[in-house]
Amino acid sequence: MGEKVLEHIQPSEGAVVLDMTFGCGGHSELILKSDPTVKVLALDRDPASHSLAQSLAYKYPDRLVPLHGKFSDLPNLIEPLGYGKGSIDAMLFDCGCSDLQMMDISRGFSHEVDGPLDMRMDGKASDEGLTAYELLYSANEIDLKNIFKVYGMLSAGKKIARALLYLRHTHGEVRTTSDLVAVLDASCDLASHEVRSTFRALRYFVNDELNELSHGILLSEWYLKTGGRLLTISEDQVEDTIIKNHFTGTPSSNFAGLPMRFASFTAPIDGEFVKKTCWSKINKHVLIPEGDRLLSRSRKLRAVVKM
Ligand SMILES: C[S@@+](CC[C@H](N)C(=O)[O-])C[C@H]1O[C@@H](n2cnc3c(N)ncnc32)[C@H](O)[C@@H]1O
């Protein structure tokens, strides 16, 4: 998988590469090792990943610049460093959770281990936003159904929402990942991939991940040089549809107006809206990366050049 990333990013001498999803730093380090003249700006919203990037920066002085924040914080983080419109050679989005996040049971990202239903990528110290537990206890049935149907693409969205509401009304507890799995098992008869999608839908909502992704792709258009490369690895069909729609000039989201929470990601916004795309595909076909992480089941790699 790392080879595919390098093959598509092709960092040239002196290139500045922006890794929008540093995670555990696998891709960033691979890029740094590929050429001693390349510089990597490494962004992540997770404080644990940011600490890791700060440690790695000692190994690559002046070549690895750790940045802490969300995709939407990017302008505030890089403009003061002198990076403006058209200043970046390549950008990389590897969507989803890092192994660091999945393996820390106190974060509540995995349905396979027991932990509190937190799911905030910004870390537990973040006082912004709801935890998944708070979401399950405050959202109404329609909102919950929409989260599962739209974000999780789950036909059983209504059934899941009903089961959770019923539990709430009967004073049942869904505090932990195991509690949630138990409700899904007892009341919804879901296949294991649907349980995974249920967790992912909650995580998308808690972190506003789909708006962030859409915003991030628009920022790539702004910050990449002409001829600059953008590589994306999506985690599922929902993310891939958002990315694909941007690349074909039919973005289905509107991050600048109302939040696109609950919007349909399969239809272009405003029905007929088609933008002249600035992206040219590198591969004719989407690549399906071979599994190298815990959550690798339906990932897709797309690579484009900014024209
Ligand atoms: C799949 S991991 C990346 C793994 C990384 N490529 C590696 O080699 O280890 C995705 C990372 O993106 C971060 N992330 C997700 N959404 C983000 C956002 N909107 N802004 C900044 N970081 C984000 C997550 O915190 C997570 O660490």
PDBQT file of the ligand as one rigid body, heavy atoms in Angstrom, charges set to zero:
ROOT
HETATM    1  C1  LIG A 401      -6.480   6.179   8.609  1.00  0.00    +0.000 C 
HETATM    2  S1  LIG A 401      -5.655   7.277   9.656  1.00  0.00    +0.000 S 
HETATM    3  C2  LIG A 401      -4.212   7.700   8.736  1.00  0.00    +0.000 C 
HETATM    4  C3  LIG A 401      -3.134   6.665   8.829  1.00  0.00    +0.000 C 
HETATM    5  C4  LIG A 401      -1.834   7.177   8.243  1.00  0.00    +0.000 C 
HETATM    6  N1  LIG A 401      -1.899   7.292   6.797  1.00  0.00    +0.000 N 
HETATM    7  C5  LIG A 401      -0.676   6.274   8.625  1.00  0.00    +0.000 C 
HETATM    8  O1  LIG A 401       0.139   5.939   7.732  1.00  0.00    +0.000 OA
HETATM    9  O2  LIG A 401      -0.559   5.930   9.792  1.00  0.00    +0.000 OA
HETATM   10  C6  LIG A 401      -6.623   8.712   9.540  1.00  0.00    +0.000 C 
HETATM   11  C7  LIG A 401      -6.171   9.844  10.452  1.00  0.00    +0.000 C 
HETATM   12  O3  LIG A 401      -6.813  11.023   9.992  1.00  0.00    +0.000 OA
HETATM   13  C8  LIG A 401      -7.176  11.812  11.071  1.00  0.00    +0.000 C 
HETATM   14  N2  LIG A 401      -8.294  12.633  10.640  1.00  0.00    +0.000 N 
HETATM   15  C9  LIG A 401      -9.525  12.226  10.253  1.00  0.00    +0.000 A 
HETATM   16  N3  LIG A 401     -10.290  13.266   9.927  1.00  0.00    +0.000 NA
HETATM   17  C10 LIG A 401      -9.527  14.372  10.084  1.00  0.00    +0.000 A 
HETATM   18  C11 LIG A 401      -9.757  15.763   9.895  1.00  0.00    +0.000 A 
HETATM   19  N4  LIG A 401     -10.933  16.237   9.474  1.00  0.00    +0.000 N 
HETATM   20  N5  LIG A 401      -8.750  16.614  10.139  1.00  0.00    +0.000 NA
HETATM   21  C12 LIG A 401      -7.533  16.160  10.550  1.00  0.00    +0.000 A 
HETATM   22  N6  LIG A 401      -7.255  14.851  10.776  1.00  0.00    +0.000 NA
HETATM   23  C13 LIG A 401      -8.243  13.967  10.530  1.00  0.00    +0.000 A 
HETATM   24  C14 LIG A 401      -7.550  10.812  12.156  1.00  0.00    +0.000 C 
HETATM   25  O4  LIG A 401      -7.430  11.397  13.434  1.00  0.00    +0.000 OA
HETATM   26  C15 LIG A 401      -6.552   9.691  11.908  1.00  0.00    +0.000 C 
HETATM   27  O5  LIG A 401      -5.421   9.829  12.720  1.00  0.00    +0.000 OA
ENDROOT
TORSDOF 0
